[in-house]
Amino acid sequence: MKVSARNALKGTVKQVAPGAINTEVTVEVAPGVEVVSIITKTSAENLGLAEGKEVYAVIKASDVMIAVD
């Protein structure tokens, strides 16, 4: 797999929650560390997403903001 995004986190699908149009996908990238993505239902189906499948969470953004309390 080659992508231009610099942030690709390998992980395992922990949960797939399909809705009418979109699907929420939870990916565990490290023990206790999860990334949640909302993608189209069609994309989730085309990717064959299911619990336990190894995937990449690809993050493409020009800015990443940091905040503190």
N, CA, C and O atoms as a Tripos MOL2 file, in Angstrom:
@<TRIPOS>MOLECULE
protein
  276   275    69     0     0
PROTEIN
NO_CHARGES

@<TRIPOS>ATOM
      1 N           0.8470   -1.1740    0.0000 N.3       1 MET1
      2 CA          0.0000    0.0000    0.0000 C.3       1 MET1
      3 C           0.8910    1.2350    0.0000 C.2       1 MET1
      4 O           1.8170    1.3310    0.8060 O.2       1 MET1
      5 N           0.6240    2.1690   -0.8870 N.am      2 LYS2
      6 CA          1.3230    3.4450   -0.9120 C.3       2 LYS2
      7 C           0.2930    4.5600   -0.8590 C.2       2 LYS2
      8 O          -0.6600    4.5790   -1.6390 O.2       2 LYS2
      9 N           0.4920    5.4870    0.0650 N.am      3 VAL3
     10 CA         -0.3740    6.6600    0.1650 C.3       3 VAL3
     11 C           0.4960    7.8830    0.4310 C.2       3 VAL3
     12 O           1.6130    7.7610    0.9330 O.2       3 VAL3
     13 N          -0.0170    9.0530    0.0940 N.am      4 SER4
     14 CA          0.7410   10.2800    0.3160 C.3       4 SER4
     15 C           0.6410   10.7650    1.7570 C.2       4 SER4
     16 O           1.4820   11.5460    2.2020 O.2       4 SER4
     17 N          -0.3590   10.3220    2.4850 N.am      5 ALA5
     18 CA         -0.5170   10.7430    3.8860 C.3       5 ALA5
     19 C           0.6520   10.2180    4.7100 C.2       5 ALA5
     20 O           1.0930    9.0830    4.5280 O.2       5 ALA5
     21 N           1.1390   11.0390    5.6020 N.am      6 ARG6
     22 CA          2.3040   10.6570    6.3980 C.3       6 ARG6
     23 C           1.9470    9.9040    7.6650 C.2       6 ARG6
     24 O           2.8210    9.3150    8.3010 O.2       6 ARG6
     25 N           0.6930    9.9140    8.0370 N.am      7 ASN7
     26 CA          0.2830    9.2800    9.2850 C.3       7 ASN7
     27 C          -0.6130    8.0830    8.9920 C.2       7 ASN7
     28 O          -1.8060    8.2400    8.7290 O.2       7 ASN7
     29 N          -0.0430    6.9080    9.0390 N.am      8 ALA8
     30 CA         -0.8000    5.6740    8.8390 C.3       8 ALA8
     31 C          -0.5490    4.7910   10.0500 C.2       8 ALA8
     32 O           0.5690    4.3260   10.2720 O.2       8 ALA8
     33 N          -1.5940    4.5650   10.8260 N.am      9 LEU9
     34 CA         -1.4880    3.7810   12.0490 C.3       9 LEU9
     35 C          -2.0750    2.3960   11.8190 C.2       9 LEU9
     36 O          -3.2670    2.2660   11.5410 O.2       9 LEU9
     37 N          -1.2520    1.3620   11.9310 N.am     10 LYS10
     38 CA         -1.7320    0.0010   11.7440 C.3      10 LYS10
     39 C          -2.4830   -0.4320   13.0010 C.2      10 LYS10
     40 O          -2.0440   -0.1710   14.1210 O.2      10 LYS10
     41 N          -3.6010   -1.0870   12.8030 N.am     11 GLY11
     42 CA         -4.3820   -1.5350   13.9450 C.3      11 GLY11
     43 C          -5.3480   -2.6330   13.5770 C.2      11 GLY11
     44 O          -5.3100   -3.1780   12.4730 O.2      11 GLY11
     45 N          -6.2070   -2.9460   14.5130 N.am     12 THR12
     46 CA         -7.1980   -4.0000   14.3580 C.3      12 THR12
     47 C          -8.5840   -3.4280   14.5930 C.2      12 THR12
     48 O          -8.8070   -2.6830   15.5470 O.2      12 THR12
     49 N          -9.5200   -3.7840   13.7120 N.am     13 VAL13
     50 CA        -10.8930   -3.3100   13.8730 C.3      13 VAL13
     51 C         -11.4670   -3.9030   15.1520 C.2      13 VAL13
     52 O         -11.4980   -5.1210   15.3300 O.2      13 VAL13
     53 N         -11.9140   -3.0350   16.0260 N.am     14 LYS14
     54 CA        -12.5120   -3.4680   17.2910 C.3      14 LYS14
     55 C         -14.0330   -3.4910   17.2030 C.2      14 LYS14
     56 O         -14.6820   -4.3460   17.8070 O.2      14 LYS14
     57 N         -14.6090   -2.5370   16.4380 N.am     15 GLN15
     58 CA        -16.0590   -2.4650   16.3170 C.3      15 GLN15
     59 C         -16.4460   -1.8120   15.0000 C.2      15 GLN15
     60 O         -15.8050   -0.8610   14.5510 O.2      15 GLN15
     61 N         -17.5040   -2.3350   14.3880 N.am     16 VAL16
     62 CA        -18.0900   -1.7470   13.1850 C.3      16 VAL16
     63 C         -19.5610   -1.5010   13.4960 C.2      16 VAL16
     64 O         -20.3120   -2.4390   13.7650 O.2      16 VAL16
     65 N         -19.9700   -0.2270   13.4580 N.am     17 ALA17
     66 CA        -21.3500    0.1370   13.7870 C.3      17 ALA17
     67 C         -21.9990    0.8050   12.5770 C.2      17 ALA17
     68 O         -21.8990    2.0200   12.4090 O.2      17 ALA17
     69 N         -22.6730    0.0040   11.7250 N.am     18 PRO18
     70 CA        -23.2920    0.5840   10.5340 C.3      18 PRO18
     71 C         -24.5530    1.3770   10.8650 C.2      18 PRO18
     72 O         -25.3270    1.0130   11.7500 O.2      18 PRO18
     73 N         -24.7330    2.4640   10.1330 N.am     19 GLY19
     74 CA        -25.9520    3.2620   10.2230 C.3      19 GLY19
     75 C         -26.6440    3.2400    8.8780 C.2      19 GLY19
     76 O         -26.3060    2.4220    8.0220 O.2      19 GLY19
     77 N         -27.5960    4.1130    8.6780 N.am     20 ALA20
     78 CA        -28.3330    4.1530    7.4210 C.3      20 ALA20
     79 C         -27.4460    4.5900    6.2580 C.2      20 ALA20
     80 O         -27.5850    4.0790    5.1460 O.2      20 ALA20
     81 N         -26.5350    5.5330    6.5090 N.am     21 ILE21
     82 CA        -25.6800    6.0620    5.4430 C.3      21 ILE21
     83 C         -24.1990    5.8650    5.7620 C.2      21 ILE21
     84 O         -23.4190    5.4810    4.8900 O.2      21 ILE21
     85 N         -23.8170    6.1260    6.9960 N.am     22 ASN22
     86 CA        -22.4170    6.0320    7.4150 C.3      22 ASN22
     87 C         -22.1920    4.8750    8.3710 C.2      22 ASN22
     88 O         -23.1260    4.3410    8.9700 O.2      22 ASN22
     89 N         -20.9180    4.5020    8.4960 N.am     23 THR23
     90 CA        -20.5250    3.4420    9.4290 C.3      23 THR23
     91 C         -19.4280    3.9870   10.3280 C.2      23 THR23
     92 O         -18.4810    4.6140    9.8530 O.2      23 THR23
     93 N         -19.5580    3.7480   11.6310 N.am     24 GLU24
     94 CA        -18.5320    4.1330   12.5880 C.3      24 GLU24
     95 C         -17.6100    2.9450   12.8040 C.2      24 GLU24
     96 O         -18.0560    1.8530   13.1560 O.2      24 GLU24
     97 N         -16.3170    3.1690   12.5880 N.am     25 VAL25
     98 CA        -15.3340    2.0950   12.6960 C.3      25 VAL25
     99 C         -14.3580    2.4420   13.8130 C.2      25 VAL25
    100 O         -13.7420    3.5080   13.7940 O.2      25 VAL25
    101 N         -14.2170    1.5530   14.7750 N.am     26 THR26
    102 CA        -13.2650    1.7390   15.8690 C.3      26 THR26
    103 C         -12.0720    0.8300   15.6190 C.2      26 THR26
    104 O         -12.2210   -0.3790   15.4430 O.2      26 THR26
    105 N         -10.8840    1.4300   15.6050 N.am     27 VAL27
    106 CA         -9.6500    0.6930   15.3450 C.3      27 VAL27
    107 C          -8.7520    0.8110   16.5710 C.2      27 VAL27
    108 O          -8.4890    1.9150   17.0480 O.2      27 VAL27
    109 N          -8.2870   -0.3140   17.0750 N.am     28 GLU28
    110 CA         -7.3450   -0.3180   18.1960 C.3      28 GLU28
    111 C          -5.9350   -0.3080   17.6130 C.2      28 GLU28
    112 O          -5.5250   -1.2650   16.9570 O.2      28 GLU28
    113 N          -5.1920    0.7790   17.8530 N.am     29 VAL29
    114 CA         -3.8550    0.9270   17.2860 C.3      29 VAL29
    115 C          -2.7500    0.5140   18.2610 C.2      29 VAL29
    116 O          -1.6060    0.3060   17.8570 O.2      29 VAL29
    117 N          -3.0910    0.4000   19.5270 N.am     30 ALA30
    118 CA         -2.1980   -0.0770   20.5860 C.3      30 ALA30
    119 C          -3.1010   -0.5110   21.7330 C.2      30 ALA30
    120 O          -4.2610   -0.1020   21.7830 O.2      30 ALA30
    121 N          -2.6060   -1.3220   22.6490 N.am     31 PRO31
    122 CA         -3.4650   -1.7350   23.7630 C.3      31 PRO31
    123 C          -4.0710   -0.5350   24.4790 C.2      31 PRO31
    124 O          -3.3510    0.2850   25.0490 O.2      31 PRO31
    125 N          -5.3940   -0.4360   24.4490 N.am     32 GLY32
    126 CA         -6.0990    0.6490   25.1130 C.3      32 GLY32
    127 C          -6.1400    1.9560   24.3380 C.2      32 GLY32
    128 O          -6.6670    2.9480   24.8410 O.2      32 GLY32
    129 N          -5.5970    1.9820   23.1280 N.am     33 VAL33
    130 CA         -5.5860    3.2030   22.3090 C.3      33 VAL33
    131 C          -6.4230    2.9570   21.0650 C.2      33 VAL33
    132 O          -6.1250    2.0700   20.2660 O.2      33 VAL33
    133 N          -7.4780    3.7580   20.9100 N.am     34 GLU34
    134 CA         -8.4080    3.5650   19.8010 C.3      34 GLU34
    135 C          -8.5420    4.8300   18.9640 C.2      34 GLU34
    136 O          -8.4280    5.9490   19.4630 O.2      34 GLU34
    137 N          -8.7880    4.6150   17.6830 N.am     35 VAL35
    138 CA         -9.0910    5.6860   16.7410 C.3      35 VAL35
    139 C         -10.4550    5.3600   16.1600 C.2      35 VAL35
    140 O         -10.7080    4.2250   15.7590 O.2      35 VAL35
    141 N         -11.3380    6.3550   16.1140 N.am     36 VAL36
    142 CA        -12.6820    6.1430   15.5740 C.3      36 VAL36
    143 C         -12.8320    6.9540   14.3010 C.2      36 VAL36
    144 O         -12.4640    8.1270   14.2490 O.2      36 VAL36
    145 N         -13.3790    6.3110   13.2720 N.am     37 SER37
    146 CA        -13.5780    6.9680   11.9870 C.3      37 SER37
    147 C         -15.0180    6.7740   11.5360 C.2      37 SER37
    148 O         -15.6280    5.7350   11.7860 O.2      37 SER37
    149 N         -15.5460    7.7810   10.8740 N.am     38 ILE38
    150 CA        -16.8630    7.6840   10.2480 C.3      38 ILE38
    151 C         -16.6280    7.6450    8.7390 C.2      38 ILE38
    152 O         -16.1000    8.5970    8.1650 O.2      38 ILE38
    153 N         -17.0180    6.5490    8.1040 N.am     39 ILE39
    154 CA        -16.8810    6.4150    6.6590 C.3      39 ILE39
    155 C         -18.2450    6.0230    6.0840 C.2      39 ILE39
    156 O         -19.1580    5.6590    6.8260 O.2      39 ILE39
    157 N         -18.3710    6.0990    4.7820 N.am     40 THR40
    158 CA        -19.6580    5.7150    4.1920 C.3      40 THR40
    159 C         -19.8940    4.2250    4.3680 C.2      40 THR40
    160 O         -18.9550    3.4320    4.4320 O.2      40 THR40
    161 N         -21.1540    3.8670    4.4430 N.am     41 LYS41
    162 CA        -21.5300    2.4650    4.5790 C.3      41 LYS41
    163 C         -21.0020    1.6630    3.3870 C.2      41 LYS41
    164 O         -20.5410    0.5330    3.5460 O.2      41 LYS41
    165 N         -21.0730    2.2590    2.1940 N.am     42 THR42
    166 CA        -20.5830    1.5920    0.9910 C.3      42 THR42
    167 C         -19.0880    1.3170    1.0840 C.2      42 THR42
    168 O         -18.6350    0.2350    0.7100 O.2      42 THR42
    169 N         -18.3220    2.2730    1.5730 N.am     43 SER43
    170 CA        -16.8780    2.0770    1.7200 C.3      43 SER43
    171 C         -16.5700    0.9610    2.7120 C.2      43 SER43
    172 O         -15.6930    0.1330    2.4650 O.2      43 SER43
    173 N         -17.2800    0.9380    3.8190 N.am     44 ALA44
    174 CA        -17.0710   -0.1210    4.8190 C.3      44 ALA44
    175 C         -17.3510   -1.4940    4.2130 C.2      44 ALA44
    176 O         -16.6150   -2.4500    4.4570 O.2      44 ALA44
    177 N         -18.4150   -1.5820    3.4280 N.am     45 GLU45
    178 CA        -18.7590   -2.8490    2.7830 C.3      45 GLU45
    179 C         -17.7030   -3.2380    1.7500 C.2      45 GLU45
    180 O         -17.2920   -4.3970    1.6890 O.2      45 GLU45
    181 N         -17.2610   -2.2670    0.9320 N.am     46 ASN46
    182 CA        -16.2470   -2.5460   -0.0910 C.3      46 ASN46
    183 C         -14.9180   -2.9870    0.5080 C.2      46 ASN46
    184 O         -14.2030   -3.7940   -0.0870 O.2      46 ASN46
    185 N         -14.5850   -2.4600    1.6850 N.am     47 LEU47
    186 CA        -13.3450   -2.8390    2.3630 C.3      47 LEU47
    187 C         -13.4780   -4.1560    3.1240 C.2      47 LEU47
    188 O         -12.4830   -4.7070    3.5920 O.2      47 LEU47
    189 N         -14.6930   -4.6540    3.2460 N.am     48 GLY48
    190 CA        -14.9120   -5.9080    3.9740 C.3      48 GLY48
    191 C         -14.5720   -5.7810    5.4430 C.2      48 GLY48
    192 O         -14.0260   -6.7110    6.0380 O.2      48 GLY48
    193 N         -14.8890   -4.6370    6.0380 N.am     49 LEU49
    194 CA        -14.5310   -4.4080    7.4420 C.3      49 LEU49
    195 C         -15.3330   -5.3000    8.3750 C.2      49 LEU49
    196 O         -16.5470   -5.4530    8.2400 O.2      49 LEU49
    197 N         -14.6150   -5.8800    9.3230 N.am     50 ALA50
    198 CA        -15.2290   -6.7390   10.3350 C.3      50 ALA50
    199 C         -14.3080   -6.7470   11.5450 C.2      50 ALA50
    200 O         -13.1110   -6.4860   11.4220 O.2      50 ALA50
    201 N         -14.8600   -7.0450   12.7070 N.am     51 GLU51
    202 CA        -14.0520   -7.1130   13.9200 C.3      51 GLU51
    203 C         -12.9040   -8.0910   13.7280 C.2      51 GLU51
    204 O         -13.0880   -9.1910   13.2080 O.2      51 GLU51
    205 N         -11.7120   -7.6720   14.1580 N.am     52 GLY52
    206 CA        -10.5350   -8.5190   14.0770 C.3      52 GLY52
    207 C          -9.7020   -8.3250   12.8190 C.2      52 GLY52
    208 O          -8.5810   -8.8270   12.7460 O.2      52 GLY52
    209 N         -10.2220   -7.6100   11.8300 N.am     53 LYS53
    210 CA         -9.4840   -7.3990   10.5860 C.3      53 LYS53
    211 C          -8.3860   -6.3690   10.8010 C.2      53 LYS53
    212 O          -8.6070   -5.3460   11.4500 O.2      53 LYS53
    213 N          -7.1970   -6.6380   10.2530 N.am     54 GLU54
    214 CA         -6.1100   -5.6720   10.3330 C.3      54 GLU54
    215 C          -6.3130   -4.5960    9.2750 C.2      54 GLU54
    216 O          -6.5920   -4.8990    8.1150 O.2      54 GLU54
    217 N          -6.1710   -3.3320    9.6860 N.am     55 VAL55
    218 CA         -6.3850   -2.1880    8.8050 C.3      55 VAL55
    219 C          -5.3670   -1.1010    9.1270 C.2      55 VAL55
    220 O          -4.5830   -1.2240   10.0680 O.2      55 VAL55
    221 N          -5.3920   -0.0580    8.3470 N.am     56 TYR56
    222 CA         -4.6110    1.1430    8.6210 C.3      56 TYR56
    223 C          -5.5670    2.3080    8.8170 C.2      56 TYR56
    224 O          -6.4840    2.5010    8.0170 O.2      56 TYR56
    225 N          -5.3630    3.0780    9.8650 N.am     57 ALA57
    226 CA         -6.0750    4.3370   10.0510 C.3      57 ALA57
    227 C          -5.1670    5.4010    9.4350 C.2      57 ALA57
    228 O          -4.1170    5.7260    9.9900 O.2      57 ALA57
    229 N          -5.5740    5.9380    8.2940 N.am     58 VAL58
    230 CA         -4.7600    6.9060    7.5630 C.3      58 VAL58
    231 C          -5.2880    8.3040    7.8750 C.2      58 VAL58
    232 O          -6.4620    8.6000    7.6510 O.2      58 VAL58
    233 N          -4.4120    9.1520    8.3920 N.am     59 ILE59
    234 CA         -4.8040   10.4900    8.8230 C.3      59 ILE59
    235 C          -4.1580   11.4870    7.8850 C.2      59 ILE59
    236 O          -2.9320   11.5620    7.7970 O.2      59 ILE59
    237 N          -4.9760   12.2510    7.1860 N.am     60 LYS60
    238 CA         -4.4740   13.2760    6.2680 C.3      60 LYS60
    239 C          -4.9810   14.6210    6.7590 C.2      60 LYS60
    240 O          -6.1770   14.9040    6.6990 O.2      60 LYS60
    241 N          -4.0750   15.4380    7.2390 N.am     61 ALA61
    242 CA         -4.4690   16.7410    7.7390 C.3      61 ALA61
    243 C          -3.2870   17.6960    7.6210 C.2      61 ALA61
    244 O          -2.1350   17.2950    7.7870 O.2      61 ALA61
    245 N          -3.5730   18.9180    7.3430 N.am     62 SER62
    246 CA         -2.4830   19.8960    7.2670 C.3      62 SER62
    247 C          -2.1280   20.4390    8.6430 C.2      62 SER62
    248 O          -1.0300   20.9630    8.8350 O.2      62 SER62
    249 N          -3.0330   20.3230    9.5930 N.am     63 ASP63
    250 CA         -2.7800   20.8070   10.9510 C.3      63 ASP63
    251 C          -3.2520   19.7810   11.9730 C.2      63 ASP63
    252 O          -4.3090   19.1690   11.8190 O.2      63 ASP63
    253 N          -2.4650   19.6070   12.9990 N.am     64 VAL64
    254 CA         -2.8690   18.8370   14.1570 C.3      64 VAL64
    255 C          -2.7360   19.7670   15.3510 C.2      64 VAL64
    256 O          -1.6410   20.2330   15.6640 O.2      64 VAL64
    257 N          -3.8440   20.0360   16.0130 N.am     65 MET65
    258 CA         -3.8400   20.9600   17.1360 C.3      65 MET65
    259 C          -3.6640   20.2050   18.4510 C.2      65 MET65
    260 O          -4.1080   19.0650   18.5880 O.2      65 MET65
    261 N          -3.0210   20.8430   19.4000 N.am     66 ILE66
    262 CA         -2.8130   20.2910   20.7310 C.3      66 ILE66
    263 C          -3.5090   21.2180   21.7220 C.2      66 ILE66
    264 O          -3.4270   22.4410   21.6050 O.2      66 ILE66
    265 N          -4.1990   20.6230   22.7020 N.am     67 ALA67
    266 CA         -4.8810   21.4130   23.7250 C.3      67 ALA67
    267 C          -4.6020   20.8210   25.0940 C.2      67 ALA67
    268 O          -4.3120   19.6310   25.2200 O.2      67 ALA67
    269 N          -4.6910   21.6510   26.1110 N.am     68 VAL68
    270 CA         -4.5600   21.2130   27.5040 C.3      68 VAL68
    271 C          -5.6330   21.8650   28.3270 C.2      68 VAL68
    272 O          -6.1900   22.8890   27.9330 O.2      68 VAL68
    273 N          -5.9340   21.2790   29.4780 N.am     69 ASP69
    274 CA         -6.9070   21.8730   30.4070 C.3      69 ASP69
    275 C          -6.2360   22.9230   31.2450 C.2      69 ASP69
    276 O          -6.8810   23.5440   32.0900 O.2      69 ASP69
@<TRIPOS>BOND
     1     1     2 1
     2     2     3 1
     3     3     4 2
     4     3     5 am
     5     5     6 1
     6     6     7 1
     7     7     8 2
     8     7     9 am
     9     9    10 1
    10    10    11 1
    11    11    12 2
    12    11    13 am
    13    13    14 1
    14    14    15 1
    15    15    16 2
    16    15    17 am
    17    17    18 1
    18    18    19 1
    19    19    20 2
    20    19    21 am
    21    21    22 1
    22    22    23 1
    23    23    24 2
    24    23    25 am
    25    25    26 1
    26    26    27 1
    27    27    28 2
    28    27    29 am
    29    29    30 1
    30    30    31 1
    31    31    32 2
    32    31    33 am
    33    33    34 1
    34    34    35 1
    35    35    36 2
    36    35    37 am
    37    37    38 1
    38    38    39 1
    39    39    40 2
    40    39    41 am
    41    41    42 1
    42    42    43 1
    43    43    44 2
    44    43    45 am
    45    45    46 1
    46    46    47 1
    47    47    48 2
    48    47    49 am
    49    49    50 1
    50    50    51 1
    51    51    52 2
    52    51    53 am
    53    53    54 1
    54    54    55 1
    55    55    56 2
    56    55    57 am
    57    57    58 1
    58    58    59 1
    59    59    60 2
    60    59    61 am
    61    61    62 1
    62    62    63 1
    63    63    64 2
    64    63    65 am
    65    65    66 1
    66    66    67 1
    67    67    68 2
    68    67    69 am
    69    69    70 1
    70    70    71 1
    71    71    72 2
    72    71    73 am
    73    73    74 1
    74    74    75 1
    75    75    76 2
    76    75    77 am
    77    77    78 1
    78    78    79 1
    79    79    80 2
    80    79    81 am
    81    81    82 1
    82    82    83 1
    83    83    84 2
    84    83    85 am
    85    85    86 1
    86    86    87 1
    87    87    88 2
    88    87    89 am
    89    89    90 1
    90    90    91 1
    91    91    92 2
    92    91    93 am
    93    93    94 1
    94    94    95 1
    95    95    96 2
    96    95    97 am
    97    97    98 1
    98    98    99 1
    99    99   100 2
   100    99   101 am
   101   101   102 1
   102   102   103 1
   103   103   104 2
   104   103   105 am
   105   105   106 1
   106   106   107 1
   107   107   108 2
   108   107   109 am
   109   109   110 1
   110   110   111 1
   111   111   112 2
   112   111   113 am
   113   113   114 1
   114   114   115 1
   115   115   116 2
   116   115   117 am
   117   117   118 1
   118   118   119 1
   119   119   120 2
   120   119   121 am
   121   121   122 1
   122   122   123 1
   123   123   124 2
   124   123   125 am
   125   125   126 1
   126   126   127 1
   127   127   128 2
   128   127   129 am
   129   129   130 1
   130   130   131 1
   131   131   132 2
   132   131   133 am
   133   133   134 1
   134   134   135 1
   135   135   136 2
   136   135   137 am
   137   137   138 1
   138   138   139 1
   139   139   140 2
   140   139   141 am
   141   141   142 1
   142   142   143 1
   143   143   144 2
   144   143   145 am
   145   145   146 1
   146   146   147 1
   147   147   148 2
   148   147   149 am
   149   149   150 1
   150   150   151 1
   151   151   152 2
   152   151   153 am
   153   153   154 1
   154   154   155 1
   155   155   156 2
   156   155   157 am
   157   157   158 1
   158   158   159 1
   159   159   160 2
   160   159   161 am
   161   161   162 1
   162   162   163 1
   163   163   164 2
   164   163   165 am
   165   165   166 1
   166   166   167 1
   167   167   168 2
   168   167   169 am
   169   169   170 1
   170   170   171 1
   171   171   172 2
   172   171   173 am
   173   173   174 1
   174   174   175 1
   175   175   176 2
   176   175   177 am
   177   177   178 1
   178   178   179 1
   179   179   180 2
   180   179   181 am
   181   181   182 1
   182   182   183 1
   183   183   184 2
   184   183   185 am
   185   185   186 1
   186   186   187 1
   187   187   188 2
   188   187   189 am
   189   189   190 1
   190   190   191 1
   191   191   192 2
   192   191   193 am
   193   193   194 1
   194   194   195 1
   195   195   196 2
   196   195   197 am
   197   197   198 1
   198   198   199 1
   199   199   200 2
   200   199   201 am
   201   201   202 1
   202   202   203 1
   203   203   204 2
   204   203   205 am
   205   205   206 1
   206   206   207 1
   207   207   208 2
   208   207   209 am
   209   209   210 1
   210   210   211 1
   211   211   212 2
   212   211   213 am
   213   213   214 1
   214   214   215 1
   215   215   216 2
   216   215   217 am
   217   217   218 1
   218   218   219 1
   219   219   220 2
   220   219   221 am
   221   221   222 1
   222   222   223 1
   223   223   224 2
   224   223   225 am
   225   225   226 1
   226   226   227 1
   227   227   228 2
   228   227   229 am
   229   229   230 1
   230   230   231 1
   231   231   232 2
   232   231   233 am
   233   233   234 1
   234   234   235 1
   235   235   236 2
   236   235   237 am
   237   237   238 1
   238   238   239 1
   239   239   240 2
   240   239   241 am
   241   241   242 1
   242   242   243 1
   243   243   244 2
   244   243   245 am
   245   245   246 1
   246   246   247 1
   247   247   248 2
   248   247   249 am
   249   249   250 1
   250   250   251 1
   251   251   252 2
   252   251   253 am
   253   253   254 1
   254   254   255 1
   255   255   256 2
   256   255   257 am
   257   257   258 1
   258   258   259 1
   259   259   260 2
   260   259   261 am
   261   261   262 1
   262   262   263 1
   263   263   264 2
   264   263   265 am
   265   265   266 1
   266   266   267 1
   267   267   268 2
   268   267   269 am
   269   269   270 1
   270   270   271 1
   271   271   272 2
   272   271   273 am
   273   273   274 1
   274   274   275 1
   275   275   276 2
@<TRIPOS>SUBSTRUCTURE
     1 MET1         2 RESIDUE 1 A MET
     2 LYS2         6 RESIDUE 1 A LYS
     3 VAL3        10 RESIDUE 1 A VAL
     4 SER4        14 RESIDUE 1 A SER
     5 ALA5        18 RESIDUE 1 A ALA
     6 ARG6        22 RESIDUE 1 A ARG
     7 ASN7        26 RESIDUE 1 A ASN
     8 ALA8        30 RESIDUE 1 A ALA
     9 LEU9        34 RESIDUE 1 A LEU
    10 LYS10       38 RESIDUE 1 A LYS
    11 GLY11       42 RESIDUE 1 A GLY
    12 THR12       46 RESIDUE 1 A THR
    13 VAL13       50 RESIDUE 1 A VAL
    14 LYS14       54 RESIDUE 1 A LYS
    15 GLN15       58 RESIDUE 1 A GLN
    16 VAL16       62 RESIDUE 1 A VAL
    17 ALA17       66 RESIDUE 1 A ALA
    18 PRO18       70 RESIDUE 1 A PRO
    19 GLY19       74 RESIDUE 1 A GLY
    20 ALA20       78 RESIDUE 1 A ALA
    21 ILE21       82 RESIDUE 1 A ILE
    22 ASN22       86 RESIDUE 1 A ASN
    23 THR23       90 RESIDUE 1 A THR
    24 GLU24       94 RESIDUE 1 A GLU
    25 VAL25       98 RESIDUE 1 A VAL
    26 THR26      102 RESIDUE 1 A THR
    27 VAL27      106 RESIDUE 1 A VAL
    28 GLU28      110 RESIDUE 1 A GLU
    29 VAL29      114 RESIDUE 1 A VAL
    30 ALA30      118 RESIDUE 1 A ALA
    31 PRO31      122 RESIDUE 1 A PRO
    32 GLY32      126 RESIDUE 1 A GLY
    33 VAL33      130 RESIDUE 1 A VAL
    34 GLU34      134 RESIDUE 1 A GLU
    35 VAL35      138 RESIDUE 1 A VAL
    36 VAL36      142 RESIDUE 1 A VAL
    37 SER37      146 RESIDUE 1 A SER
    38 ILE38      150 RESIDUE 1 A ILE
    39 ILE39      154 RESIDUE 1 A ILE
    40 THR40      158 RESIDUE 1 A THR
    41 LYS41      162 RESIDUE 1 A LYS
    42 THR42      166 RESIDUE 1 A THR
    43 SER43      170 RESIDUE 1 A SER
    44 ALA44      174 RESIDUE 1 A ALA
    45 GLU45      178 RESIDUE 1 A GLU
    46 ASN46      182 RESIDUE 1 A ASN
    47 LEU47      186 RESIDUE 1 A LEU
    48 GLY48      190 RESIDUE 1 A GLY
    49 LEU49      194 RESIDUE 1 A LEU
    50 ALA50      198 RESIDUE 1 A ALA
    51 GLU51      202 RESIDUE 1 A GLU
    52 GLY52      206 RESIDUE 1 A GLY
    53 LYS53      210 RESIDUE 1 A LYS
    54 GLU54      214 RESIDUE 1 A GLU
    55 VAL55      218 RESIDUE 1 A VAL
    56 TYR56      222 RESIDUE 1 A TYR
    57 ALA57      226 RESIDUE 1 A ALA
    58 VAL58      230 RESIDUE 1 A VAL
    59 ILE59      234 RESIDUE 1 A ILE
    60 LYS60      238 RESIDUE 1 A LYS
    61 ALA61      242 RESIDUE 1 A ALA
    62 SER62      246 RESIDUE 1 A SER
    63 ASP63      250 RESIDUE 1 A ASP
    64 VAL64      254 RESIDUE 1 A VAL
    65 MET65      258 RESIDUE 1 A MET
    66 ILE66      262 RESIDUE 1 A ILE
    67 ALA67      266 RESIDUE 1 A ALA
    68 VAL68      270 RESIDUE 1 A VAL
    69 ASP69      274 RESIDUE 1 A ASP
